[in-house]
Amino acid sequence: MVRIPVRTLVWLEVQKSVAIHEDRIWSVLMFTCGQDKNSVTWTGKVRGSLGQLDRSDGRFLEQLLLSQNTNAQTYPCVEQGFRKLIGPRIRRGDRVVSVSVPEESRLEPPSSLGGLPEVRESTKIQALIADIGARMGMSIWLPFNDKAAVLAEWRAKSLPVLDRLPSNYDESTLRTIEQIDVP
């Protein structure tokens, strides 16, 4: 492991962070100039560990950040987009990583007006996997959105279905697991 001593020269609030997609920035940087602004290919240059920037890009960004630190221009911040960028963090065995957790949508079970609704193939598969797990003596978790349909398809004599997940994980991990079809 190599440790390099550093000191903070600039620390910007989210609303004052530099907007790379502005023409005055996008058209100057070597790794964005000439690229479509909707492309994400340029992100590899700044996301990689110890990636080296072109000297002119480095000088330009340094001056831009120092200037932004003293003459702060504010930019609108879409809170949901920002939260998605930083994401919740969980500890893995080897490191801490950011994860994204989809927003939970609680849908009502489909109504049976006009006859019985057709059972989706994925619901049938979830019911089969749940049945296999139950036969192996496991407790089964079914996501809220799928629970009614899977239980209707499953038709098991005893249903070892969990109402809550065990709380031995952090909140982000639990919210992710809650949305897995049949863990």
LINCORGI-V379499 format. One record per run of one state. SS is the DSSP state (H for helix, E for strand, C for the rest). FROM is the first residue (numbers start at 1). TO is the last residue. If there is no record, write none. Layout:
ss = (SS | SS)
from = (FROM | FROM)
to = (TO | TO)
//
This chain:
ss = (C | H | C | H | C | H | C | H | C | H | C | E | C | E | C | H | C | E | C | H | C | E | C | H | C)
from = (1 | 14 | 17 | 23 | 27 | 43 | 48 | 55 | 71 | 79 | 87 | 88 | 92 | 96 | 100 | 121 | 136 | 140 | 141 | 144 | 155 | 161 | 162 | 171 | 179)
to = (13 | 16 | 22 | 26 | 42 | 47 | 54 | 70 | 78 | 86 | 87 | 91 | 95 | 99 | 120 | 135 | 139 | 140 | 143 | 154 | 160 | 161 | 170 | 178 | 183)
//
